Amino acid sequence: MLAKRIIPCLDIKNGRTVKGVNFQHLQDAGDPIELVRWYTQQGADELVFLDITATNEQRKTLISLVKEISRYINIPFTVGGGIKKEEDVELLLLAGADKISINTEAFYNPNLLEKIAKRFGSQCIVLSIDTKYKNHEWWVYLNGGRISTNKKSLDWAKEAYNRGIGEILLTSMNHDGTKNGFAIDITKNISEQLSIPVIASGGAGKYEDFLNIFKKGKADAALAASIFHYKEIKIPDLKIYLKNHCIPVRNENSIERT
């Protein structure tokens, strides 16, 4: 089994880190630069930065903040929000991002995925899927969860995979911020049917949730926000717990309790 990744997520609005429940009721969660420094020290495997209102407000990701964050980070850094064309990807990569996360524009213009893959490589494309369980099926939602679609999440994941994406960030809107555990079934379904990594997002609340999404959900990585931001769970302690439950983690030789 490959080593599993633990990934904190910074949802950014107006230059500040925010967190909500089910994509609503956003509350301030701190200064993103301070959090980046903290996570770098804590042994996070990667970091995801999502400018969550960029698409809905029809603007580009905050390039200046991406540049600032890149000064303090020494782990892979994924950036998303408002990406509409190849040039947006180029600017983010030049600003310090290692990978880009694309959501709404990819859905409306799926050919963009092929263009990005050809120009920059599949390894830098993370397809972000916001999914919601409704009427006995998981559906794709757009614009930060504001717009519903008639496309099933698994079907969209397969299509995007065939167009060249290198990874999927799967966020369950039903589980987001609830701390009741990840969406195991849809994560497992996509993980088993595609040969690219799947990052599970939405619902982390306790150590067991990470264990379950890795063992039962077959996720390659687990992403969380508030429990890390508010230090309810510290990454070194989580990695020790996972290692003790036979889940391989990265940087295990340097793990120390804090």
LINKADA-V233177 format. One record per pair of residues at least 4 apart in sequence whose C-alpha atoms are under 7 Angstrom apart, sorted by the first residue. I is the first residue (numbers start at 1). J is the second residue. D is the distance in Angstrom with one decimal. If there is no record, write none. Layout:
i=<I I>
j=<J J>
d=<D D>
This chain:
i=<2 3 3 3 4 4 4 4 4 5 5 5 5 5 5 6 6 6 6 6 7 7 7 7 7 7 7 8 8 8 8 8 8 9 9 9 9 9 9 10 10 10 10 10 10 11 11 11 11 11 11 11 12 12 12 12 12 12 13 13 13 13 13 16 16 16 16 17 17 17 17 17 18 18 18 18 19 19 19 19 19 20 20 20 20 20 21 21 21 21 22 22 22 22 22 23 23 23 29 31 32 33 33 34 35 36 36 36 36 37 37 38 39 39 40 40 40 42 42 43 43 44 45 46 46 46 47 47 47 48 48 48 49 49 49 50 50 50 51 51 51 52 52 53 54 54 54 54 54 54 55 55 55 55 56 58 59 60 60 60 61 61 62 63 63 63 64 65 66 66 66 67 67 67 69 70 76 77 77 77 78 78 78 78 78 79 79 79 79 80 80 80 81 83 83 83 83 84 84 85 86 86 87 88 89 89 90 91 92 92 93 93 98 99 99 99 100 100 100 101 101 101 101 102 102 102 102 103 103 103 103 104 104 104 105 106 106 106 111 112 113 113 113 113 114 114 114 115 116 116 117 117 117 117 120 122 122 122 123 124 125 125 125 126 126 126 126 126 127 127 127 127 128 128 128 129 129 129 129 130 130 130 130 130 130 130 130 131 131 131 131 131 131 131 131 132 132 132 132 132 132 133 133 133 133 134 138 138 139 139 139 139 139 140 140 140 140 140 141 141 141 141 141 142 142 142 143 151 151 152 153 154 154 155 156 157 158 159 160 160 161 166 167 167 167 168 168 168 169 169 169 170 170 170 170 171 171 171 172 172 172 172 173 175 175 175 175 175 176 176 177 177 178 179 179 179 180 180 180 181 181 181 181 182 182 182 182 182 182 183 184 184 184 184 185 185 186 187 187 187 187 188 188 188 188 189 190 191 191 191 197 198 198 198 199 199 199 199 199 200 200 200 200 201 201 201 202 204 204 205 205 207 207 208 209 210 210 211 211 212 212 213 213 213 214 214 214 224 225 226 227 227 227 228 228 228 233 234 235 236 236 236 236 237 237 238 239 239 240 241 242 242 243 243 243 251>
j=<248 248 249 250 220 221 248 249 250 45 220 221 222 249 250 44 45 221 222 223 44 45 46 47 222 223 224 47 48 223 224 225 228 47 48 49 223 224 225 17 32 48 49 50 225 17 18 19 49 50 51 52 16 17 18 50 51 52 17 18 51 52 53 28 30 31 32 28 29 30 31 32 26 27 28 29 26 27 28 29 226 24 25 26 27 177 25 176 177 178 173 174 175 176 177 145 173 176 229 35 36 37 69 38 39 40 69 72 73 41 72 42 43 44 44 73 74 235 236 235 236 235 75 75 76 77 76 77 78 77 78 79 78 79 80 79 80 81 61 80 81 81 144 57 58 59 60 61 81 82 59 81 82 143 143 82 82 81 82 83 81 82 66 67 92 95 68 69 70 95 96 71 95 96 73 96 98 97 98 99 97 98 99 100 101 97 99 100 101 100 101 102 102 88 89 102 105 88 105 89 90 116 91 92 93 100 94 95 96 97 97 98 124 124 125 126 124 125 126 125 126 127 128 106 126 127 128 107 127 128 129 108 142 143 109 110 112 113 115 116 117 163 164 165 118 163 164 119 120 121 121 122 164 165 124 164 165 166 166 166 165 166 167 165 166 167 168 169 165 167 168 169 168 169 170 140 169 170 171 140 141 142 145 170 171 172 173 138 139 140 141 153 171 172 173 138 139 140 172 173 174 137 138 139 174 138 152 153 149 150 151 152 153 148 149 151 152 153 145 146 147 148 149 146 147 148 147 155 156 156 157 158 190 159 160 161 162 163 164 165 165 196 196 197 198 197 198 199 198 199 200 198 199 200 201 200 201 202 176 183 201 202 202 180 182 183 202 203 202 203 202 203 203 203 204 205 203 204 205 203 204 205 209 201 202 203 204 209 213 187 188 213 216 217 189 217 190 191 200 217 219 192 217 218 219 193 194 198 218 219 220 219 220 221 219 220 221 222 223 219 221 222 223 222 223 224 224 209 224 209 227 211 238 212 213 214 222 215 242 216 217 217 218 219 218 219 220 228 229 230 231 232 233 232 233 234 238 238 239 240 255 256 257 241 257 242 243 249 244 245 246 247 247 248 249 255>
d=<6.8 4.6 4.6 5.7 5.5 5.4 6.1 5.0 6.8 5.7 6.7 4.4 6.4 6.6 6.8 6.0 5.6 5.9 5.4 6.2 6.0 6.0 5.1 5.5 6.1 4.6 6.6 5.5 6.5 5.6 5.2 5.6 6.8 6.0 4.7 6.0 6.5 5.9 5.1 5.8 7.0 6.1 4.8 6.2 6.7 5.5 5.6 6.7 6.1 4.9 6.1 6.0 5.4 4.6 6.0 5.9 4.7 6.0 6.5 6.6 6.2 6.4 6.4 6.9 6.4 5.7 6.2 6.1 5.2 5.4 6.1 5.6 5.9 5.3 4.5 4.9 5.2 5.4 6.6 6.3 6.5 5.3 5.1 4.2 6.0 6.1 6.4 5.7 4.2 6.3 5.2 6.0 6.7 4.8 6.1 6.7 6.6 6.8 6.8 6.4 6.1 6.3 6.0 6.3 6.1 6.1 6.9 7.0 6.8 6.4 6.3 6.1 6.4 5.6 6.1 6.3 7.0 6.0 6.3 6.7 6.7 6.6 6.4 5.4 4.9 5.9 6.4 5.0 6.2 5.9 4.7 6.0 6.0 4.8 6.3 5.8 4.8 5.7 5.9 6.2 4.7 6.0 6.2 5.9 5.9 5.1 5.8 6.0 5.3 4.8 6.3 6.1 4.4 6.0 5.6 6.9 6.0 6.9 4.8 6.6 5.4 5.7 6.5 6.2 6.7 6.7 6.3 6.1 6.1 6.3 6.8 6.7 4.9 6.0 6.5 5.2 5.8 5.4 5.2 6.4 5.8 5.9 4.5 5.3 6.5 6.2 6.5 4.9 5.7 5.6 4.4 5.9 7.0 5.7 6.9 6.3 6.9 6.6 5.7 6.9 6.4 6.1 6.2 6.4 6.2 6.8 6.1 6.1 6.5 5.6 4.6 6.1 6.6 4.2 6.0 6.9 6.0 5.5 6.0 6.2 4.6 5.7 5.9 6.3 6.4 5.3 5.7 6.6 6.0 4.9 6.3 6.5 5.3 6.0 5.7 4.7 6.3 6.4 6.5 6.1 6.1 6.1 6.5 6.7 6.1 5.2 5.8 6.2 5.7 6.9 4.4 4.6 5.7 6.8 6.9 5.7 5.2 4.7 4.9 6.8 5.3 5.4 6.5 6.4 6.1 4.7 5.4 6.5 6.6 6.3 4.8 6.0 5.9 4.6 6.1 6.6 6.1 5.0 6.2 5.9 5.4 6.9 6.4 6.3 4.9 6.2 6.5 6.0 5.3 4.8 5.8 6.4 6.1 5.1 5.9 5.3 5.3 6.7 5.9 5.3 5.9 5.4 4.3 6.3 6.8 6.3 5.8 5.8 6.8 6.9 5.9 4.5 5.1 6.6 5.8 5.9 5.9 5.2 5.1 6.9 5.5 4.6 5.9 6.1 4.9 6.4 6.0 7.0 6.7 6.4 6.1 6.2 6.1 6.3 6.1 6.1 6.3 6.4 6.6 6.1 5.2 6.1 5.6 5.1 6.0 6.4 4.8 6.0 6.1 4.7 6.4 6.9 6.0 5.3 5.8 6.4 4.4 5.4 6.0 6.3 6.5 5.3 6.9 6.9 6.4 6.8 5.1 4.6 4.0 5.0 6.3 5.5 5.3 4.5 4.9 3.8 5.4 6.6 6.0 4.5 5.0 6.3 5.0 6.8 5.7 4.7 6.0 6.5 6.4 6.3 5.9 5.9 6.7 4.6 6.1 6.5 6.2 6.0 6.6 5.5 6.6 6.0 4.2 5.3 6.9 6.3 6.1 6.0 6.1 6.4 5.5 5.5 5.4 6.6 6.1 5.9 4.6 5.5 6.6 6.2 6.3 4.9 6.0 6.2 5.0 6.3 6.8 5.9 6.1 6.6 6.5 6.7 6.4 6.1 6.2 6.3 6.8 6.1 6.5 5.3 6.6 4.3 6.3 6.0 5.0 5.1 6.9 6.8 6.0 5.8 5.9 4.9 5.7 6.2 5.7 6.3 6.9 6.3 6.1 6.3 5.7 6.1 6.0 6.2 5.9 6.2 6.0 6.4 6.1 6.4 6.4 5.1 5.1 5.8 6.5 6.7>
